[in-house]
Amino acid sequence: MLTRALDLFYRAAGALAGVFLVAIAVVVTAQIVARLMGRIVPSADEFGGFCLAATSFLGLAYAFRDGSHIRVTLLVHHTKGWLRQGLTILALAIATAITSIFAWHTAKMALQSFTRNEVTAGLVPLPLWLPQLAMAVGVVLFALAVFEDLVRALLGRDPVFASGEHDPRGTENPAADTH
């Protein structure tokens, strides 16, 4: 049940990442049209960068769950059983530690920007915590997704990300033979 609830958050963040990707196209198009008319869109580059950060970070958890992240699996794909399960657990434990630290500091940064009333340095002053919030939410969801797969692996179940991967040996799910 918790997996389904979290999956809704991951999908919503993935959809929001898509919205920000479209926003990048809108900002770039607006800037092109404005330049053709001898004008500029104030802070267009800055807003495009904020949208890029939002789409990148908000898409992390969704892409991880889908098995779309690039992973180096040369060693894991040549192992079976308990060794494969152990390597998966080790990788997920390290990833959980790294993403958790990153999530903590990113959320702390956004909160500090909010409490200090910091604004962006561009032509259009925007509260700095707004673009940082998208980063923080994305990294927190990513850390949750990695932690959830770690718990699944510790319980002897296949990580969710593995369902989207292809094993070079031809099996659809490389984690399927971990038991």
C-alpha positions, -999 to +999 in steps of 0.1 A: +000+000+000+028+024+009+045+015-024+014+025-043+011+058-024+047+067-030+044+056-067+017+083-071+041+109-058+068+097-081+045+098-111+032+132-101+067+145-099+075+129-132+045+146-148+055+179-132+090+174-147+073+171-181+055+204-175+087+222-167+102+207-199+074+222-219+080+255-200+116+255-212+103+253-248+078+281-241+105+304-226+129+297-255+102+303-281+091+335-264+127+347-263+132+339-300+100+357-310+109+387-287+143+390-303+128+390-338+107+419-327+137+437-312+128+430-276+138+407-248+120+386-223+134+397-189+153+369-171+144+344-198+177+326-194+173+325-157+137+311-159+149+286-184+176+275-160+151+272-132+128+251-154+158+229-163+167+223-127+131+215-119+126+191-147+159+173-139+154+169-102+116+162-102+122+135-128+148+116-107+125+093-087+102+085-116+132+077-138+148+056-111+116+036-106+113+031-143+148+017-145+158+046-168+189+057-148+222+047-161+238+020-139+270+002-143+259-034-140+288-053-155+296-071-123+260-076-111+249-091-144+275-118-142+265-129-107+236-150-094+218-157-062+230-144-029+260-126-044+238-106-068+214-098-040+243-087-017+258-065-044+224-049-051+219-043-013+254-028-011+248-005-041+214+006-028+227+012+007+255+035-006+229+052-029+206+057+000+233+073+021+244+096-007+209+106-018+198+112+018+227+135+025+220+154-007+183+156+001+190+169+036+213+196+024+191+206-006+161+210+017+181+229+043+193+253+015+157+259+004+146+265+039+175+289+046+166+309+014+130+311+026+138+323+061+164+348+048+140+361+021+167+357-006+158+366-041+174+358-075+199+382-090+182+385-124+161+413-139+130+398-124+136+392-086+121+359-077+122+343-042+151+319-044+134+292-025+109+286-053+134+270-078+152+254-048+120+238-036+116+219-069+152+206-064+145+197-028+113+179-035+129+160-064+159+149-044+138+139-013+115+118-035+146+102-052+161+094-018+127+078-007+126+057-039+162+045-034+155+037+003+123+019-006+142-004-030+168-009-004+141-021+020+126-043-007+161-059-014+167-064+023+134-083+025+145-105-003+122-089-029+132-075-063+138-037-064+112-019-084+139-003-107+149-037-119+116-043-137+125-017-162+160-030-170+172-056-195+199-081-187+225-085-214+220-123-210+186-119-225+164-120-193+138-093-190+143-087-153+179-091-141+168-092-104+145-121-110+171-147-103+183-133-070+164-159-050 
